[in-house]
Amino acid sequence: MPAKVDEEKCTGCETCVTECPSEAISMADEKAVVDPDTCIDCGVCVDACPEEAISME
C-alpha cells in the first residue's frame, strides 16, 4: 500500500519530497501528493513528516 497524506495535517513543508528515495512525492496546491505507482512502501516519509500527516495503510 502506498503512503497516504492527510491533507488537513499537511502544511506543505516539502520534507517528505526531499526524503522520498523513490521520488514518489510531489506538491500540488501546497500539499504533498504520493504517486502510488512510484511509491515503494518504505515508510521514510512517515518518519520524516514533522506534522505526522503521512501514514501507511
C-alpha positions as CSV (number, residue, x, y, z in Angstrom):
1,M,0.0,0.0,0.0
2,P,1.4,3.4,-0.9
3,A,1.7,6.2,1.7
4,K,-1.4,8.3,2.3
5,V,-1.3,12.1,3.0
6,D,-3.8,13.6,5.4
7,E,-4.4,17.0,3.6
8,E,-5.7,18.6,6.8
9,K,-2.5,18.0,8.6
10,C,-0.1,18.6,5.7
11,T,1.5,22.1,5.9
12,G,3.4,21.9,2.6
13,C,6.8,21.9,4.2
14,E,8.2,19.6,1.5
15,T,10.3,17.5,3.9
16,C,8.7,14.3,2.5
17,V,9.5,15.3,-1.0
18,T,13.3,15.6,-0.3
19,E,13.4,12.5,1.8
20,C,11.5,10.1,-0.5
21,P,14.1,7.7,-2.1
22,S,11.8,6.8,-5.0
23,E,10.8,10.4,-5.8
24,A,7.1,9.4,-5.5
25,I,6.0,12.6,-3.6
26,S,5.3,15.9,-5.3
27,M,3.4,19.0,-4.3
28,A,0.0,20.1,-5.6
29,D,-1.9,23.1,-4.2
30,E,0.8,23.3,-1.4
31,K,0.1,19.8,-0.2
32,A,2.1,16.6,-0.6
33,V,0.8,14.1,-3.2
34,V,2.0,10.5,-3.4
35,D,2.2,8.7,-6.8
36,P,1.0,5.2,-5.9
37,D,2.8,3.7,-9.0
38,T,6.2,5.1,-7.9
39,C,5.8,4.6,-4.1
40,I,7.9,1.7,-2.8
41,D,6.1,1.5,0.6
42,C,9.3,2.1,2.5
43,G,7.8,4.5,5.1
44,V,10.7,7.0,5.0
45,C,8.1,9.8,4.5
46,V,6.1,8.7,7.5
47,D,9.1,9.1,9.8
48,A,10.3,12.3,8.1
49,C,7.0,14.2,8.3
50,P,7.1,16.7,11.2
51,E,3.3,17.1,11.1
52,E,2.6,13.3,11.2
53,A,0.4,13.9,8.1
54,I,1.6,10.7,6.3
55,S,0.7,7.2,7.1
56,M,1.0,3.7,5.6
57,E,-2.4,2.0,5.2
